[in-house]
């Protein structure tokens, strides 16, 4: 899901659940491919934005230990963690 906020001088794009443990394949051997593709897709989603545009993403609270490197590789400006 993609949301855009703000005046033309500063825009925020919010990409929700870009990398999710819930989307991981059942076979652990397939996790790396899934996470690499998720990070790549995240990059494609925001590759044409201006430097002044902030990229926000939101993740549902989870155990991020196994996917923390993928979260870092997304290179989002702001990461919100939802706890519900």
C-alpha positions as a Markdown table, in Angstrom:
| # | Residue | x | y | z |
|---|---|---|---|---|
| 1 | Unk | 0.0 | 0.0 | 0.0 |
| 2 | Unk | 1.4 | 3.4 | -0.9 |
| 3 | Unk | 0.4 | 6.7 | 0.6 |
| 4 | Unk | 1.6 | 10.2 | -0.2 |
| 5 | Unk | 1.4 | 13.1 | 2.2 |
| 6 | Unk | 2.6 | 16.7 | 2.5 |
| 7 | Unk | 3.0 | 19.8 | 0.4 |
| 8 | Unk | 5.1 | 19.8 | -2.8 |
| 9 | Unk | 8.2 | 21.0 | -0.9 |
| 10 | Unk | 8.3 | 17.9 | 1.3 |
| 11 | Unk | 6.6 | 14.7 | 0.5 |
| 12 | Unk | 6.3 | 11.5 | 2.6 |
| 13 | Unk | 5.7 | 8.2 | 0.9 |
| 14 | Unk | 4.5 | 5.4 | 3.3 |
| 15 | Unk | 5.0 | 1.8 | 2.1 |
| 16 | Unk | 3.2 | -0.6 | 4.5 |
| 17 | Unk | 4.5 | -4.1 | 5.3 |
| 18 | Unk | 7.3 | -4.1 | 2.8 |
| 19 | Unk | 9.1 | -6.9 | 4.6 |
| 20 | Unk | 6.9 | -9.2 | 6.6 |
| 21 | Unk | 7.6 | -12.4 | 8.6 |
| 22 | Unk | 4.0 | -13.3 | 7.8 |
| 23 | Unk | 4.9 | -13.6 | 4.1 |
| 24 | Unk | 7.9 | -15.9 | 4.6 |
| 25 | Unk | 7.6 | -19.3 | 2.8 |
| 26 | Unk | 7.2 | -22.3 | 5.0 |
| 27 | Unk | 10.5 | -23.8 | 3.8 |
| 28 | Unk | 13.4 | -22.0 | 5.6 |
| 29 | Unk | 15.6 | -22.6 | 2.5 |
| 30 | Unk | 13.3 | -20.2 | 0.6 |
| 31 | Unk | 13.5 | -17.3 | 3.2 |
| 32 | Unk | 16.6 | -15.6 | 1.7 |
| 33 | Unk | 15.1 | -15.5 | -1.8 |
| 34 | Unk | 11.8 | -14.1 | -0.5 |
| 35 | Unk | 13.5 | -11.4 | 1.7 |
| 36 | Unk | 15.9 | -10.4 | -1.2 |
| 37 | Unk | 12.9 | -10.0 | -3.5 |
| 38 | Unk | 11.0 | -8.0 | -0.9 |
| 39 | Unk | 13.9 | -5.6 | -0.4 |
| 40 | Unk | 14.3 | -5.3 | -4.2 |
| 41 | Unk | 10.6 | -4.6 | -4.6 |
| 42 | Unk | 10.8 | -2.0 | -1.9 |
| 43 | Unk | 13.6 | -0.3 | -3.8 |
| 44 | Unk | 11.7 | -0.3 | -7.1 |
| 45 | Unk | 8.7 | 1.2 | -5.4 |
| 46 | Unk | 10.6 | 4.3 | -4.3 |
| 47 | Unk | 13.5 | 4.5 | -6.8 |
| 48 | Unk | 12.2 | 7.6 | -8.6 |
| 49 | Unk | 11.5 | 9.8 | -5.6 |
| 50 | Unk | 13.3 | 13.1 | -5.0 |
| 51 | Unk | 15.9 | 13.3 | -2.3 |
| 52 | Unk | 13.6 | 15.6 | -0.3 |
| 53 | Unk | 11.0 | 12.8 | -0.1 |
| 54 | Unk | 10.9 | 10.8 | 3.1 |
| 55 | Unk | 10.3 | 7.1 | 2.8 |
| 56 | Unk | 8.2 | 5.7 | 5.7 |
| 57 | Unk | 7.4 | 2.1 | 6.3 |
| 58 | Unk | 5.3 | 0.3 | 8.9 |
| 59 | Unk | 5.8 | -3.2 | 10.2 |
| 60 | Unk | 3.6 | -5.2 | 12.5 |
| 61 | Unk | 5.4 | -6.2 | 15.7 |
| 62 | Unk | 7.2 | -9.5 | 15.4 |
| 63 | Unk | 10.4 | -11.2 | 16.2 |
| 64 | Unk | 12.7 | -9.3 | 13.8 |
| 65 | Unk | 15.9 | -11.2 | 14.6 |
| 66 | Unk | 15.8 | -13.3 | 11.5 |
| 67 | Unk | 14.9 | -10.5 | 9.1 |
| 68 | Unk | 16.7 | -7.5 | 10.7 |
| 69 | Unk | 19.2 | -7.3 | 7.9 |
| 70 | Unk | 16.5 | -7.1 | 5.3 |
| 71 | Unk | 14.8 | -4.3 | 7.2 |
| 72 | Unk | 18.1 | -2.4 | 7.3 |
| 73 | Unk | 18.7 | -3.0 | 3.6 |
| 74 | Unk | 15.3 | -1.4 | 2.8 |
| 75 | Unk | 17.0 | 1.9 | 3.7 |
| 76 | Unk | 13.7 | 3.5 | 4.8 |
| 77 | Unk | 14.0 | 7.0 | 6.4 |
| 78 | Unk | 11.4 | 6.1 | 9.1 |
| 79 | Unk | 10.2 | 2.7 | 10.3 |
| 80 | Unk | 7.1 | 2.5 | 12.5 |
| 81 | Unk | 6.4 | -0.7 | 14.4 |
| 82 | Unk | 2.7 | -1.5 | 15.1 |
| 83 | Unk | 1.9 | -3.3 | 18.3 |
| 84 | Unk | -1.6 | -4.6 | 18.4 |
